[in-house]
Structures are given as structure tokens and as C-alpha cells.
Amino acid sequence: MVAFESYTKDDKDFSSQLTKIKAVNPDVLFFPNYYNEVPLQAQQARRLGITCPLIGSDSWGSSELLSLGARTWKAAFSAPTTPGHRHPQGPEIYQGLRNQIWQEA
């Protein structure tokens, strides 16, 4: 980890934090934020010239993220699962999201 920045609940301008992060030239940006907060942060990061991939956690696991601009980011998210538990439609859901995000970008 090369940087850690925080913000308060109602912040809309992340340029101060992102400028500090850009200065250390990260390989990846981790946004463990809710899907409705991420688009503004991602857009501001890209506007500042941060081009590294963006990653998030299971809080990004909403299809709404696609309509909020996720197709234009170089991004991925990870959703933890319970060991031994498999959703019967898991592979189909994964492939559908993968196709939408990577082929339409």
C-alpha cells in the first residue's frame, strides 16, 4: 500500500485525496465504497489523469454500477463467498457481467 486517504460522509470533491494518491503513482486504486459513491470518485480520478485499474469489494456488486459508468473504467470487483457455498447461477451471472463490462468497454 502506497497511500491511504479518507473522506467524510457527504463529500463530493475528492480531488485533494486523489491528487495525493496520484503523486505516489499507484499500480491500482482500491475503492471499498458503496456502488453509488464510486462513480463520482472514479470520474474524478480519471479527470486527474489516474489511469491505473480500479478495484472494489462486494459493495460494488450491483448491476446499477454499469449504468453509472462502470463500462468506461478499467475496473473490477471481488465478492467474497462462503466456503462450500455455490450459487446455482453463479457461472452464468459471472459470465454475463464479464461480457458486459469487458466487451462493451
N, C-alpha and C positions, 0 to 999 in steps of 0.2 A: 504494500500500500504506500503510495507516494503523497496522498493528501486525504484529509477528512474535513468536510465543511458541513455546517448545519444551517438551518433556517427556521423561522417561526411559522406557525400555522397559516397565517393569512398572507404570507409573502407572495409577490407576483414577479418581482425582479430578482433574478438570481445571478446577474452579471458580476457582482462582486465575488461571489463564491466561485463561479465558473472561470473568471479571469485568473484567480489564484491557482485553480486546478490546471488551467491551460499552461501556466508558467512552468509547471513541473513535467509537462509532456507525458501524460498518462498513456498507457497502452490500451486501457479500457476505462469506461465510466460505469460505475455501479449505482443505479438509482433504485433503492429498495422502497420506493414510494408507491402510493396508490395510483392506479392507472389514470385517474382523472387529473393528477398533478404532473405526470410525466411529459405530456405533450409540450407544455409551456417550457419546461426545463430542457427538453431535447431541442426544441426550436431555438432557444437562446444559446445553447451550446454550439449548435451548428452555425448560427449567425456570428458567433465569436471566433469561428474557424476551428473548433474542436472537431476533428474528423474520426477519432477512434471509435470502435464499436461501443454501443451502449448495452448494458445488461441489466436485468431486473429480476425480481423474485416472483413468487406466486401471486403477489399483489398486482402483477401485470396480466393476470390470467383472465382477461375479459375481451371478448370479441369487439367491444366498443373501442378498444385501443387502435384497431385497424382503421376505424372511421375517424379517429382523432389524429391520424397522420403517421402511424407506425410504419406504413409501407415505404415511407420516404427516408427512414432512419436505417442505419446499418446496426440492427439491434437483435437481441434475443432475450428470452426469459426462461427461467427454470422454475418448475413447480415440484416441490417435494412430494413424495408418495409414501404411504405406509408400506413397510417391507411385507411382501407376500400378497399385497392387495393389487389387483389389476382390474381396471375398468374395462368392461367388455367392448366398449367402443374406443378405447384409448388409441390404438394404432390408426384408426380411421380419423379421429379428431386431430391427432398429431400430423398426419399426412396432409389433411385439409388446411390446417394452419400453416404448415411449412410451404405448401404450394402457393397459398395466398400471399404470404409475406415475401418469400424469396423470388417467386416468378413474376410478381407484379411490380416489384421494386425497380 
